[in-house]
Amino acid sequence: MSLESTDSDNPDGSVGLKPMHAFAIAMGIFVLPHLKQLWGQLCRNLITLGYFSNGLLVSSVVIVSELTIDVEFIRISPVVLKFAFAFYSLLLGYDLANRIPKDQFVRMVRVVSWVTLIAILVKAQLYMSELRAPPTREGWKPDIPLFFAGGVNIESSMMVMAACLFVGRKSFFPFILGAGVVSVLYLSRAATLGCFVAVALTQFNLLRLSILRAVVAVGLISAVISWVFTNDMSFFLSRFSTIGTDSSSSTRLYMLSGVQEAFMRWPLGHGAGNAIYTVETLQGDLRAGNLHNVFAQTLLDFGVQGLILWILLIANHLRQLYFEKFECPLGLYTLLYFVLSLIQFTGLETFFWLMLGSFQGYHLRSRRVDAVFDASSN
């Protein structure tokens, strides 16, 4: 939650101390006694460990270079602190997987998700006049208080991803419907498209396809599309028809056009948080805190080897999710994040790394149980 954040005007984008940081760090008293065990678990996910090791190494080299030599496109970014906190969140996820049964953990996260979604819907009702006001500028987005830092796109996308936690449950449809309403009211193209991806991931599982759920999903999608077209949603619809020409999407495409040249300056990475700075040295001030594409962000932040590790991390995640029959709520949550990371996010979101750590932790836990069972059977 954003709430009150110190140093909130920092151009690197919300790197100030927030309540969640203080709360999570306080939980370190529980994590530290298990640190050796958690490290052992992380070492069984070498790709994940390699990703963070490479990021730490690249950022350390950048810091040393900044202090010893004067290079135009190198600087020390405070975002490295967010990178460290992302790693801590991963370990916290592993620790939760060791302490809490999976079903209990998922139930808790579902309760939190429902409470958050209801609070957002109530907030939307309170600020409905602002949400439905005629647009005053190209690329307009509602300027209202948010529970999640990063803007309306992030808040609505977080709710869409949370819908994956309800896979296989009747409550999935009312939740994704609520998340869809928020996405439309927030004029978020990314979150709206994410709703369709969430439905596809959860209701069209080729390993265990339910015809009934597939039919309900198609009916729900049809109803939502009908609602959008039969109401006064002209500006929302124009947001899709102007992709690539409006100020928001054209700026993002312009940023991505400079990635190749920025990469060629130093292919081994410019350090956590320096991707946008490197591009801006070539293209001027873009008034953005990140590239809105985690793949491009990773390439410039952590080098070509970082991008390879990120892609391998996704491939390994798909492999682990395959063993879970593509039914694990935590795995589907993080899978949807990977999909949406093509058009938004920074790769350092706390919730993502917490969920990834818990998913990997529970996966290792289930594999150990299976190994013990197989050994006893033999």
C-alpha positions as CSV (number, residue, x, y, z in Angstrom):
1,M,0.0,0.0,0.0
2,S,1.2,3.5,-0.8
3,L,-0.4,5.4,2.1
4,E,2.3,7.8,3.4
5,S,5.6,7.4,1.6
6,T,8.7,9.4,2.4
7,D,10.7,10.7,-0.5
8,S,7.7,10.1,-2.8
9,D,8.9,12.7,-5.3
10,N,12.0,10.7,-6.2
11,P,12.3,10.5,-10.0
12,D,13.2,6.8,-9.7
13,G,9.6,6.1,-8.9
14,S,8.4,5.4,-5.4
15,V,11.6,4.2,-3.7
16,G,10.6,5.8,-0.4
17,L,10.0,3.9,2.8
18,K,6.4,2.5,3.0
19,P,4.5,0.7,5.8
20,M,4.9,-2.7,4.0
21,H,8.7,-2.3,4.1
22,A,8.6,-1.8,7.9
23,F,6.2,-4.6,8.4
24,A,8.1,-7.0,6.2
25,I,11.5,-6.2,7.7
26,A,10.0,-6.7,11.2
27,M,9.2,-10.3,10.0
28,G,12.9,-10.8,9.6
29,I,13.1,-12.0,13.2
30,F,11.3,-15.1,12.0
31,V,13.3,-15.4,8.7
32,L,16.8,-15.2,10.2
33,P,16.6,-18.5,12.2
34,H,15.7,-20.3,9.0
35,L,18.2,-18.5,6.8
36,K,20.4,-21.6,6.3
37,Q,17.4,-23.7,5.3
38,L,16.0,-21.0,3.0
39,W,19.4,-20.6,1.3
40,G,19.5,-24.4,0.7
41,Q,16.0,-24.2,-0.9
42,L,17.0,-21.3,-3.0
43,C,20.1,-23.2,-4.2
44,R,17.7,-25.8,-5.5
45,N,16.3,-23.1,-7.8
46,L,19.7,-22.1,-9.3
47,I,18.1,-20.0,-12.0
48,T,16.3,-17.8,-9.5
49,L,19.5,-17.6,-7.4
50,G,21.5,-16.8,-10.5
51,Y,19.2,-14.0,-11.5
52,F,19.7,-12.2,-8.2
53,S,23.4,-13.0,-8.0
54,N,23.9,-11.4,-11.4
55,G,21.8,-8.4,-10.5
56,L,23.8,-7.8,-7.4
57,L,27.1,-8.3,-9.2
58,V,26.1,-5.9,-12.0
59,S,24.8,-3.2,-9.6
60,S,28.0,-3.6,-7.5
61,V,30.2,-3.0,-10.6
62,V,28.1,0.0,-11.5
63,I,28.5,1.5,-8.0
64,V,32.3,1.0,-8.1
65,S,32.5,2.5,-11.6
66,E,30.5,5.5,-10.5
67,L,32.8,6.1,-7.6
68,T,36.0,5.6,-9.5
69,I,35.4,6.7,-13.1
70,D,33.2,9.3,-14.8
71,V,31.0,7.6,-17.4
72,E,28.0,9.5,-18.8
73,F,25.5,6.7,-18.7
74,I,26.5,5.1,-15.4
75,R,25.1,6.2,-12.0
76,I,24.1,4.8,-8.6
77,S,20.4,4.4,-8.5
78,P,18.4,4.1,-5.2
79,V,16.3,1.4,-7.0
80,V,19.0,-1.0,-6.0
81,L,17.4,-0.9,-2.6
82,K,14.1,-2.1,-4.2
83,F,16.1,-4.9,-5.8
84,A,17.4,-6.0,-2.4
85,F,13.9,-5.8,-1.0
86,A,12.6,-8.0,-3.9
87,F,15.2,-10.6,-2.9
88,Y,14.2,-10.4,0.7
89,S,10.5,-10.8,-0.3
90,L,11.5,-14.0,-2.2
91,L,13.1,-15.4,0.9
92,L,10.0,-14.4,2.9
93,G,7.9,-16.4,0.5
94,Y,10.1,-19.5,1.0
95,D,9.8,-19.0,4.7
96,L,6.0,-18.8,4.6
97,A,5.9,-22.0,2.5
98,N,7.8,-23.8,5.3
99,R,5.6,-22.5,8.1
100,I,2.1,-22.5,6.7
101,P,0.2,-25.3,4.9
102,K,-0.4,-24.3,1.3
103,D,-4.2,-24.4,1.5
104,Q,-4.1,-22.2,4.6
105,F,-1.8,-19.7,2.9
106,V,-3.9,-19.5,-0.2
107,R,-7.1,-19.0,1.8
108,M,-5.5,-16.1,3.6
109,V,-4.4,-14.5,0.4
110,R,-7.9,-14.9,-1.0
111,V,-9.4,-13.2,2.0
112,V,-6.9,-10.3,1.6
113,S,-7.7,-10.1,-2.1
114,W,-11.5,-9.9,-1.5
115,V,-11.1,-7.2,1.1
116,T,-8.9,-5.2,-1.2
117,L,-11.2,-5.6,-4.2
118,I,-14.2,-4.5,-2.2
119,A,-12.3,-1.5,-0.8
120,I,-11.3,-0.5,-4.4
121,L,-14.9,-0.9,-5.6
122,V,-16.2,1.3,-2.7
123,K,-13.5,3.8,-3.5
124,A,-14.5,3.8,-7.1
125,Q,-18.1,4.6,-6.1
126,L,-16.9,7.5,-3.9
127,Y,-14.8,8.9,-6.8
128,M,-17.3,8.0,-9.6
129,S,-17.6,11.6,-10.7
130,E,-13.8,11.8,-11.3
131,L,-13.8,8.4,-13.0
132,R,-16.7,9.3,-15.4
133,A,-15.6,12.9,-16.0
134,P,-14.9,13.8,-19.7
135,P,-11.3,13.5,-20.6
136,T,-9.3,16.7,-20.4
137,R,-6.2,15.5,-22.2
138,E,-4.9,12.8,-24.4
139,G,-4.0,9.6,-22.5
140,W,-6.1,10.8,-19.5
141,K,-6.2,8.6,-16.4
142,P,-8.3,9.2,-13.3
143,D,-6.4,11.0,-10.6
144,I,-7.7,9.4,-7.4
145,P,-6.1,8.0,-4.2
146,L,-4.7,4.5,-4.7
147,F,-4.0,1.5,-2.5
148,F,-1.1,0.4,-4.7
149,A,1.9,2.5,-5.8
150,G,2.5,2.9,-9.5
151,G,-0.9,4.3,-10.7
152,V,-4.3,3.0,-11.8
153,N,-2.8,0.5,-14.2
154,I,-0.9,-1.3,-11.4
155,E,-3.8,-1.3,-8.9
156,S,-6.2,-2.8,-11.5
157,S,-3.6,-5.3,-12.7
158,M,-3.0,-6.4,-9.2
159,M,-6.6,-7.3,-8.8
160,V,-6.7,-9.1,-12.1
161,M,-3.7,-11.2,-11.1
162,A,-5.4,-11.9,-7.8
163,A,-8.3,-13.5,-9.7
164,C,-5.9,-16.4,-10.5
165,L,-5.9,-17.3,-6.8
166,F,-9.6,-18.4,-7.3
167,V,-8.9,-21.0,-10.0
168,G,-11.3,-23.9,-9.8
169,R,-13.6,-22.1,-7.5
170,K,-17.1,-20.6,-8.1
171,S,-15.9,-17.3,-6.6
172,F,-13.5,-16.8,-9.6
173,F,-16.2,-15.4,-11.8
174,P,-17.6,-12.7,-9.4
175,F,-14.0,-11.8,-8.6
176,I,-12.8,-11.4,-12.2
177,L,-16.0,-9.5,-12.9
178,G,-15.2,-7.0,-10.1
179,A,-11.6,-6.8,-11.3
180,G,-12.9,-6.2,-14.9
181,V,-15.2,-3.4,-13.7
182,V,-12.2,-1.7,-11.9
183,S,-10.1,-2.1,-15.1
184,V,-12.7,-0.4,-17.3
185,L,-13.4,2.4,-14.8
186,Y,-9.7,3.0,-14.5
187,L,-9.3,3.0,-18.3
188,S,-6.5,0.5,-18.0
189,R,-5.9,-1.3,-21.3
190,A,-3.3,-3.6,-19.7
191,A,-5.6,-4.7,-16.9
192,T,-8.5,-5.2,-19.3
193,L,-6.5,-7.4,-21.6
194,G,-5.2,-9.1,-18.4
195,C,-8.8,-10.1,-17.6
196,F,-9.1,-12.1,-20.8
197,V,-5.7,-13.7,-20.2
198,A,-6.7,-14.6,-16.6
199,V,-9.9,-16.3,-17.9
200,A,-7.9,-18.2,-20.5
201,L,-5.3,-19.4,-18.0
202,T,-7.8,-20.5,-15.4
203,Q,-10.8,-21.8,-17.4
204,F,-9.2,-23.3,-20.5
205,N,-6.6,-25.6,-18.9
206,L,-5.9,-28.1,-21.7
207,L,-4.7,-30.7,-19.1
208,R,-8.1,-30.6,-17.3
209,L,-10.6,-28.8,-19.4
210,S,-14.0,-28.3,-17.9
211,I,-16.6,-27.7,-20.7
212,L,-19.1,-26.2,-18.2
213,R,-16.5,-23.6,-16.9
214,A,-15.4,-22.9,-20.5
215,V,-19.0,-22.1,-21.5
216,V,-19.6,-19.9,-18.4
217,A,-16.3,-18.1,-19.2
218,V,-17.3,-17.4,-22.8
219,G,-20.7,-16.2,-21.6
220,L,-19.1,-13.9,-19.0
221,I,-16.8,-12.4,-21.6
222,S,-19.7,-11.9,-24.0
223,A,-21.7,-10.1,-21.3
224,V,-18.8,-7.8,-20.4
225,I,-18.1,-6.9,-24.0
226,S,-21.8,-6.2,-24.4
227,W,-21.8,-4.0,-21.3
228,V,-18.9,-2.0,-22.6
229,F,-20.5,-1.4,-26.0
230,T,-24.0,-0.6,-24.8
231,N,-22.9,2.0,-22.2
232,D,-21.2,5.3,-22.7
233,M,-17.6,3.9,-22.9
234,S,-16.5,5.7,-26.0
235,F,-13.3,7.1,-24.5
236,F,-12.4,3.7,-23.1
237,L,-12.9,2.1,-26.5
238,S,-10.9,4.8,-28.1
239,R,-8.0,3.9,-25.8
240,F,-7.7,0.7,-27.7
241,S,-8.2,2.1,-31.2
242,T,-5.5,4.7,-30.6
243,I,-2.8,2.3,-29.4
244,G,0.5,3.5,-30.9
245,T,-0.7,7.0,-31.6
246,D,-1.9,8.4,-28.2
247,S,0.7,10.0,-25.9
248,S,0.9,7.1,-23.4
249,S,1.5,4.2,-25.8
250,S,3.6,6.3,-28.3
251,T,5.9,7.3,-25.5
252,R,6.4,3.7,-24.4
253,L,7.1,2.7,-28.0
254,Y,9.6,5.6,-28.3
255,M,11.3,4.4,-25.2
256,L,11.6,0.9,-26.5
257,S,13.1,2.1,-29.7
258,G,16.1,3.3,-27.9
259,V,16.8,0.0,-26.1
260,Q,19.1,-1.4,-28.7
261,E,21.4,1.6,-28.8
262,A,21.5,1.8,-25.0
263,F,22.2,-1.9,-24.9
264,M,25.1,-1.6,-27.3
265,R,26.7,1.0,-25.0
266,W,27.3,-1.6,-22.4
267,P,25.8,-5.1,-23.0
268,L,26.6,-6.4,-19.5
269,G,24.1,-4.2,-17.7
270,H,23.9,-0.7,-16.3
271,G,22.6,-1.7,-12.8
272,A,19.2,-1.9,-11.1
273,G,17.0,1.1,-12.0
274,N,19.4,2.6,-14.6
275,A,17.6,1.3,-17.8
276,I,15.4,4.4,-18.1
277,Y,18.3,6.7,-17.3
278,T,20.4,5.1,-20.0
279,V,17.6,5.5,-22.6
280,E,17.1,9.1,-21.6
281,T,20.7,10.0,-22.2
282,L,20.0,9.2,-25.8
283,Q,16.4,10.4,-26.2
284,G,16.0,13.2,-23.6
285,D,13.7,13.4,-20.6
286,L,10.8,10.9,-21.1
287,R,9.1,11.7,-17.7
288,A,9.0,7.9,-16.9
289,G,10.3,5.8,-14.1
290,N,10.8,2.6,-16.1
291,L,10.5,1.1,-19.6
292,H,7.1,-0.6,-18.9
293,N,8.6,-3.8,-20.3
294,V,10.4,-6.1,-17.8
295,F,12.3,-7.9,-20.6
296,A,13.8,-4.6,-21.9
297,Q,14.2,-3.4,-18.4
298,T,16.1,-6.5,-17.4
299,L,18.3,-6.4,-20.5
300,L,19.5,-2.9,-19.8
301,D,19.6,-3.2,-16.0
302,F,21.3,-6.6,-15.7
303,G,22.7,-7.2,-19.2
304,V,22.2,-9.9,-21.8
305,Q,23.0,-12.6,-19.2
306,G,20.3,-11.1,-17.0
307,L,17.7,-11.3,-19.8
308,I,18.8,-15.0,-20.5
309,L,18.3,-15.8,-16.8
310,W,14.9,-14.0,-16.7
311,I,13.7,-16.1,-19.7
312,L,15.1,-19.3,-18.1
313,L,13.3,-18.3,-14.9
314,I,10.0,-18.2,-16.8
315,A,10.7,-21.5,-18.6
316,N,11.5,-23.1,-15.2
317,H,8.3,-21.6,-13.8
318,L,6.3,-23.2,-16.6
319,R,8.0,-26.5,-15.9
320,Q,7.1,-26.4,-12.2
321,L,3.6,-25.3,-13.1
322,Y,3.3,-28.3,-15.4
323,F,4.0,-30.6,-12.5
324,E,1.1,-28.8,-10.7
325,K,-1.2,-29.5,-13.7
326,F,-1.5,-25.7,-14.2
327,E,-3.9,-25.6,-11.3
328,C,-1.7,-24.0,-8.6
329,P,-3.2,-20.6,-7.7
330,L,0.2,-19.1,-6.8
331,G,1.8,-20.4,-10.0
332,L,-1.0,-19.0,-12.1
333,Y,-0.7,-15.6,-10.3
334,T,3.0,-15.3,-11.2
335,L,2.5,-16.7,-14.7
336,L,0.0,-13.9,-15.4
337,Y,2.6,-11.4,-14.0
338,F,5.1,-12.7,-16.6
339,V,2.5,-12.1,-19.4
340,L,1.6,-8.6,-18.2
341,S,5.3,-7.8,-17.7
342,L,5.5,-7.4,-21.5
343,I,3.6,-4.1,-21.3
344,Q,4.1,-2.9,-17.7
345,F,5.8,-3.5,-14.3
346,T,9.4,-3.1,-13.4
347,G,10.4,-6.6,-12.4
348,L,10.8,-5.5,-8.7
349,E,7.2,-5.7,-7.5
350,T,7.1,-7.0,-4.0
351,F,4.0,-9.1,-4.3
352,F,5.4,-10.9,-7.4
353,W,8.6,-12.0,-5.6
354,L,6.7,-13.0,-2.4
355,M,4.3,-15.2,-4.4
356,L,7.1,-16.6,-6.6
357,G,9.0,-17.6,-3.4
358,S,6.0,-19.2,-1.9
359,F,5.2,-21.0,-5.1
360,Q,8.7,-22.4,-5.4
361,G,8.8,-23.3,-1.7
362,Y,5.5,-25.2,-1.9
363,H,6.6,-26.9,-5.1
364,L,9.8,-28.1,-3.4
365,R,7.8,-29.2,-0.4
366,S,5.4,-31.3,-2.6
367,R,8.3,-32.8,-4.5
368,R,9.9,-33.9,-1.2
369,V,6.7,-35.5,-0.1
370,D,6.4,-37.3,-3.4
371,A,10.0,-38.5,-3.1
372,V,9.4,-39.8,0.4
373,F,6.2,-41.5,-0.7
374,D,7.9,-43.2,-3.7
375,A,10.8,-44.3,-1.4
376,S,8.4,-45.8,1.1
377,S,6.5,-47.5,-1.7
378,N,9.6,-49.2,-3.0
